[in-house]
């Protein structure tokens, strides 16, 4: 995955050019292969090492409660243009950090940057959105890259944006008259009734407990099969990421806090 050296060659003198091998064809082909997807895996480790996964989790987070999910809520920051559910990641199960051989650069997702800024922003004050995207690519995207439709940073992030549009949680909740509120808690059964027909019965609805001991909804995980269809029952190699939150309790109503850009740590006091 080497970038083209053509811009460098333009600045070199004719004498130095005579000493260089002919990169103009081979390196350009490698660059196209890198940006738009690998056609072969000769430079990667054995695919069996990280392509045995069967399931993915497509994870969306609610900015209104994201701060409550952190050990240090003061480090979170919700951009002014963020007013909806945002992407946390698309994670093949049972594998992580599959290969350090596939870096990601800003130019890889430049054409998607506006959409990613809106739908996949960093909500941490100390982390730029690009660093968030790059971390997700290195941890999870490289593992997903053995699927042809996700075999480059560009394609991986395109798939995520398409899934985000397909699973429009805000509209599903709105249609069910479920809206953010500091006063009105919801039962798990109400939320499931709104989401299950579109997201499948195996979705994970996750909560955190805030400082006032309230259960607060902050995340949804949608299990997907290898071909991105909803639902996945494979348990043989499933190794979920470290715990982040917990399943929303079936018997205790939980809150769906509104987004507060000025006071994201305490949207409801």
C-alpha positions in Angstrom: 0.0 0.0 0.0 2.6 2.6 -1.1 1.5 6.0 -2.3 2.5 7.2 -5.8 5.9 8.8 -6.0 5.0 10.7 -9.1 4.9 14.1 -7.3 8.4 13.4 -6.0 9.7 12.5 -9.3 8.6 15.8 -10.8 11.0 17.7 -8.5 14.1 15.5 -9.1 16.7 16.3 -11.7 17.1 14.3 -14.9 20.4 12.9 -13.6 18.8 11.6 -10.4 16.0 10.1 -12.4 18.4 7.9 -14.3 19.4 6.3 -11.0 15.9 5.5 -9.9 13.9 2.3 -10.8 10.8 2.8 -12.9 8.1 3.3 -10.3 5.6 5.1 -12.5 3.6 2.1 -13.4 4.0 -0.4 -10.5 3.6 2.1 -7.7 0.6 3.8 -9.2 -1.1 0.4 -9.6 -0.4 -0.4 -5.9 -1.9 3.0 -4.9 -5.1 2.4 -6.9 -5.3 -1.1 -5.4 -4.9 0.4 -1.9 -7.4 3.2 -2.3 -10.2 1.3 -4.1 -9.7 -2.2 -2.6 -7.3 -5.0 -2.7 -7.7 -7.5 -5.4 -5.2 -9.9 -3.8 -3.9 -10.7 -0.4 -0.2 -11.4 -1.0 1.0 -8.7 1.3 -1.4 -9.5 4.2 -1.1 -12.2 6.8 -2.9 -15.5 6.3 -6.6 -14.7 5.9 -7.5 -17.6 8.2 -6.0 -15.7 11.1 -8.6 -12.9 11.0 -11.2 -13.8 8.4 -13.0 -16.5 10.3 -15.5 -14.2 11.8 -19.2 -14.7 11.0 -20.9 -11.8 12.7 -20.5 -8.0 13.0 -22.0 -5.5 15.4 -23.1 -2.2 13.9 -23.1 0.2 16.9 -24.9 3.5 17.1 -24.5 5.9 20.1 -26.8 8.6 21.5 -24.9 11.9 22.1 -27.4 12.9 24.7 -26.1 10.2 27.0 -22.6 9.6 25.7 -21.0 11.7 28.5 -22.7 9.6 31.2 -20.9 6.5 29.7 -17.5 8.0 30.4 -15.4 7.7 33.6 -14.6 11.3 33.1 -17.6 13.0 31.6 -15.8 16.4 31.5 -13.7 15.2 28.5 -16.8 14.9 26.1 -17.8 17.5 23.6 -20.8 17.4 21.3 -20.4 19.4 18.1 -23.1 21.9 17.3 -24.1 20.1 14.1 -24.7 16.8 15.8 -28.4 16.3 16.7 -29.0 12.6 16.0 -27.7 9.1 16.6 -24.1 8.8 15.5 -22.0 5.8 14.5 -19.7 4.2 17.0 -18.4 1.4 14.7 -18.8 -1.7 12.7 -17.0 -4.5 14.5 -16.3 -8.1 13.3 -16.8 -10.3 16.3 -14.0 -12.5 17.7 -11.2 -10.5 16.1 -9.5 -7.1 16.6 -6.3 -5.3 15.6 -5.9 -7.9 12.8 -3.0 -6.3 11.0 -0.8 -3.1 11.3 0.0 -3.3 7.6 -2.9 -1.1 6.3 -2.6 2.5 7.4 -5.3 5.1 6.8 -4.8 8.6 5.6 -7.2 11.6 5.5 -7.2 11.4 1.7 -8.8 7.9 1.9 -12.1 9.4 3.1 -11.8 12.9 1.9 -14.9 12.5 -0.3 -16.9 11.3 2.7 -15.6 13.8 5.2 -18.7 16.0 5.4 -21.0 13.0 5.9 -18.6 11.4 8.4 -18.4 14.7 10.4 -22.2 14.6 10.8 -22.8 11.0 11.3 -19.6 9.7 12.8 -18.1 12.6 14.8 -15.7 12.3 17.7 -17.5 13.2 21.0 -14.2 13.5 22.9 -12.6 16.9 23.4 -9.1 15.5 23.1 -9.7 13.4 19.9 -10.3 14.7 16.4 -12.9 12.9 14.3 -10.2 11.7 11.9 -8.3 10.0 14.8 -11.6 8.3 15.8 -12.1 7.0 12.3 -8.5 5.9 12.0 -8.7 4.0 15.3 -11.9 2.3 14.2 -10.3 1.3 10.9 -7.1 -0.1 12.5 -9.0 -2.0 15.3 -12.0 -3.2 13.3 -12.0 -2.1 9.7 -8.9 -4.1 8.7 -10.5 -7.2 10.1 -13.6 -6.5 8.0 -11.5 -5.9 4.9 -11.5 -9.6 3.9 -15.1 -8.9 2.7 -14.9 -7.5 -0.8 -17.4 -4.7 -0.2 -15.2 -3.4 2.7 -11.7 -4.1 1.4 -10.4 -0.5 1.7 -10.9 2.4 4.1 -13.1 4.2 1.6 -15.4 1.2 1.1 -15.5 0.4 4.8 -16.7 3.9 5.7 -19.1 4.0 2.8 -20.7 0.8 4.1 -21.1 2.3 7.6 -22.8 5.4 6.2 -25.2 3.2 4.2 -26.0 1.2 7.3 -26.6 4.4 9.3 -29.1 5.5 6.6 -30.8 2.1 6.6 -31.1 2.0 10.4 -32.7 5.4 11.0 -33.3 5.0 14.7 -34.5 8.6 15.2 -37.4 8.1 12.7 -38.3 4.7 14.1 -38.6 6.2 17.6 -40.4 9.3 16.4 -43.0 7.2 14.6 -43.5 5.3 17.9 -43.9 8.7 19.8 -40.6 8.1 21.7 -38.7 11.3 22.0 -35.8 12.6 24.3 -37.1 13.8 27.6 -35.7 14.6 31.1 -39.1 13.7 32.7 -40.5 10.7 30.8 -38.8 7.4 31.2 -39.5 4.5 28.8 -39.9 0.8 29.3 -37.6 -1.6 27.4 -40.7 -3.2 25.8 -41.7 0.2 24.3 -38.3 0.7 22.7 -38.1 -2.9 21.5 -41.6 -2.6 19.9 -40.4 0.4 17.9 -37.0 -1.0 16.8 -37.2 -4.8 16.5 -39.2 -4.9 13.2 -36.4 -3.0 11.5 -33.3 -3.9 13.6 -34.1 -7.5 14.5 -35.0 -9.1 17.8 -31.3 -9.7 18.7 -30.4 -6.1 18.9 -28.7 -4.9 22.1 -30.1 -1.8 23.9 -27.6 -0.5 26.3 -27.8 1.8 29.3 -25.5 3.4 31.8 -26.3 4.5 35.4 -25.7 8.2 36.0 -24.7 9.9 39.2 -28.3 10.2 40.3 -28.7 6.4 39.9 -30.9 6.8 36.8 -30.8 4.3 34.0 -29.9 6.2 30.9 -30.1 4.8 27.3 -26.9 5.5 25.3 -26.2 2.9 22.7 -27.7 0.3 20.3 -25.8 -2.6 18.8 -27.3 -4.3 15.7 -26.0 -7.9 15.0 -25.3 -8.5 11.3 -24.3 -11.6 9.4 -21.3 -11.8 7.1 -23.4 -10.5 4.2 -24.7 -7.6 6.3 -28.2 -9.0 6.8 -29.9 -8.3 10.1 -29.4 -11.0 12.8 -26.6 -13.4 13.5 -26.6 -16.5 15.7 -23.0 -17.5 15.5 -21.3 -18.0 18.9 -18.3 -20.1 18.1 -15.7 -17.3 17.8 -17.7 -14.4 19.2 -15.6 -12.3 21.5 -17.3 -9.0 22.3 -15.3 -5.8 23.0 -14.7 -4.9 26.6 -17.9 -4.0 28.5 -19.2 -0.5 27.9 -22.5 0.0 29.6 -24.9 -2.8 30.3 -28.2 -4.1 28.9 -31.1 -1.8 29.7 -33.1 -3.5 32.5 -36.3 -5.1 31.4 -38.2 -4.1 34.6 -36.8 -0.6 35.3 -37.8 2.3 33.1 -34.8 4.2 31.6 -34.3 7.7 30.3 -33.7 8.9 26.8 -32.0 12.2 27.6 -32.1 15.2 25.1 -28.9 16.5 23.6 -27.5 19.5 25.4 -24.5 21.1 23.5 -23.8 23.6 26.3 -23.9 21.1 29.2 -23.4 17.7 27.7 -22.3 16.2 31.0 -25.6 17.1 32.7 -28.4 17.5 30.1 -31.0 16.7 32.8 -29.3 18.0 35.9 
